[in-house]
């Protein structure tokens, strides 16, 4: 079973190596979707309790990211690097993560399935 829950947070960042407008300081209303994969407990009928998932994400991710300047946490806070950072924080709490989706704005998102699912680096890139 895949259990999903969405969360919102506000944060600023700048991408110093970006060739366009994102080089300048700006902010986003981020949306994070956390998807966990677990078997349904036949005793409770629940795979992951929504309240438990909310507590873990709020405590270990949102409290660190909401209303912050993300460059203070990550040297290059692109959506790709932010979602990988979030994955590491949640995986350390034992969540059975399946997918994270992070939207910087409506229509612009990245999906992440963990470090083991990363494609090889593009030619000429580390």
Secondary structure per residue as TSV (DSSP state, phi and psi in degrees):
chain	resnum	aa	ss	phi	psi
A	1	X	-	360.0	139.9
A	2	X	E	-105.6	122.5
A	3	X	E	-110.5	126.1
A	4	X	E	-120.5	146.7
A	5	X	E	-146.2	140.2
A	6	X	E	-104.4	147.9
A	7	X	E	-138.9	151.5
A	8	X	E	-122.5	145.9
A	9	X	E	-153.1	158.8
A	10	X	E	-113.4	136.9
A	11	X	E	-160.4	157.2
A	12	X	E	-108.6	160.2
A	13	X	E	-165.4	173.6
A	14	X	-	-149.4	146.1
A	15	X	-	-111.4	95.5
A	16	X	T	-60.8	-23.4
A	17	X	T	-98.7	3.8
A	18	X	-	-75.5	136.9
A	19	X	S	-78.1	-9.6
A	20	X	S	-116.0	-151.0
A	21	X	G	-63.1	-25.5
A	22	X	G	-67.3	-8.1
A	23	X	G	-66.7	-29.7
A	24	X	S	-83.9	156.2
A	25	X	-	-61.4	130.0
A	26	X	E	-157.6	171.1
A	27	X	E	-129.2	166.2
A	28	X	E	-138.4	152.9
A	29	X	E	-98.5	94.6
A	30	X	E	-78.8	149.7
A	31	X	E	-125.3	131.0
A	32	X	E	-117.8	127.6
A	33	X	E	-109.9	122.5
A	34	X	E	-106.1	123.5
A	35	X	E	-119.4	126.2
A	36	X	E	-115.8	147.7
A	37	X	E	-116.9	122.2
A	38	X	-	-155.3	157.2
A	39	X	-	-76.0	149.2
A	40	X	-	-76.1	128.6
A	41	X	-	-73.0	117.7
A	42	X	T	-64.2	-22.4
A	43	X	T	-74.5	-40.4
A	44	X	T	-102.8	-21.1
A	45	X	S	77.4	11.9
A	46	X	-	-119.9	138.3
A	47	X	S	-88.6	-52.3
A	48	X	S	-137.8	129.5
A	49	X	-	-74.2	126.5
A	50	X	H	-56.3	-38.1
A	51	X	H	-66.6	-39.8
A	52	X	H	-64.5	-42.5
A	53	X	H	-62.2	-44.1
A	54	X	H	-59.1	-44.9
A	55	X	H	-60.6	-46.7
A	56	X	H	-64.0	-45.8
A	57	X	H	-66.6	-44.0
A	58	X	I	-63.4	-44.7
A	59	X	I	-69.9	-41.4
A	60	X	I	-103.6	-10.0
A	61	X	I	-126.3	-59.7
A	62	X	I	-64.1	-37.7
A	63	X	H	-62.8	-27.8
A	64	X	H	-85.3	-27.7
A	65	X	H	-104.5	-33.0
A	66	X	T	-66.3	130.3
A	67	X	T	56.1	47.4
A	68	X	E	-127.3	171.0
A	69	X	E	-99.4	110.0
A	70	X	G	-63.5	-23.9
A	71	X	G	-64.5	-18.7
A	72	X	G	-73.1	-19.3
A	73	X	T	-103.7	-37.0
A	74	X	-	-128.2	134.8
A	75	X	T	-66.0	-30.2
A	76	X	T	-135.1	82.1
A	77	X	-	-82.8	61.8
A	78	X	-	-73.8	163.5
A	79	X	H	-57.0	-38.7
A	80	X	H	-62.1	-44.1
A	81	X	H	-74.1	-33.6
A	82	X	H	-63.8	-46.4
A	83	X	H	-67.6	-34.1
A	84	X	H	-66.4	-38.5
A	85	X	H	-63.3	-43.9
A	86	X	H	-61.9	-43.5
A	87	X	H	-55.9	-48.4
A	88	X	H	-60.4	-41.9
A	89	X	H	-64.0	-43.9
A	90	X	H	-75.0	-37.4
A	91	X	H	-62.8	-36.3
A	92	X	T	-63.6	-20.7
A	93	X	T	-89.7	1.5
A	94	X	T	85.1	11.3
A	95	X	-	-67.8	138.3
A	96	X	-	-81.5	71.3
A	97	X	E	-65.0	141.4
A	98	X	E	-117.6	-42.6
A	99	X	E	-158.7	144.7
A	100	X	E	-121.1	136.8
A	101	X	E	-123.7	130.9
A	102	X	E	-123.6	121.2
A	103	X	E	-99.3	129.1
A	104	X	E	-82.5	-31.9
A	105	X	E	-157.1	163.8
A	106	X	T	-56.6	128.3
A	107	X	T	91.3	-8.3
A	108	X	E	-125.2	106.7
A	109	X	E	-143.5	162.8
A	110	X	E	-124.7	144.0
A	111	X	E	-115.6	141.3
A	112	X	E	-135.6	134.5
A	113	X	-	-116.1	22.3
A	114	X	-	97.1	164.8
A	115	X	G	-64.3	-26.4
A	116	X	G	-74.4	-14.3
A	117	X	G	-100.3	5.7
A	118	X	-	-68.0	136.6
A	119	X	-	-72.4	162.5
A	120	X	-	-65.8	156.3
A	121	X	-	-62.8	147.3
A	122	X	-	-66.0	149.9
A	123	X	T	-55.6	134.7
A	124	X	T	82.4	1.9
A	125	X	-	-120.7	145.5
A	126	X	-	-71.4	360.0
